[in-house]
């Protein structure tokens, strides 16, 4: 394997890892500790 192949694999792994972390963070921010959706909870409290 050349240096370019190794760098490509490292970059591909980092891209996949960062994508997973970003998606997981966005998903976790939509729910509270009890598993309820925060956006739906806010709408119910305003009524």
N, C-alpha and C positions, 0 to 999 in steps of 0.2 A: 504494500500500500504506500502510495506517495503521501507527501505532506498535505497536498491539496485534498486528498480523500479523507484524511484524518480530520482536517479542519472542517470539511463539509459535514462529516458525521457529528462532530461536536456542535456545530451551528444548528443542524437539524434537531438534535436532541434538546438543545436549549430553547429553540423555537417551540417545540412540542410541550416542553415543561412550562414555559411561560404562558402559553395558550391555556393549558390546563389550570394553572394558578389563577389567571384572570377570570376564566369562566366560573371556577369554583367560588371565587370571592364575590362575583356578581350574584351568583345563585344564593349564597349564604346571606347576603344583605337583604334579600327579599323576604326572609322569614325571621320570626322571633324565636326565642329559646323553646317555646312550646310547639313550634312547627306551623304556626298560623301565618298566613300571608300578610305582610305589613300594609300593602296597598289596599287590600280588601278590608282590613281592620280599620284603617283610617276612614274609609267611606262609611262603615257602619257606625262609627262614633259620631260622625257629623250629623246623622239623622236625628 
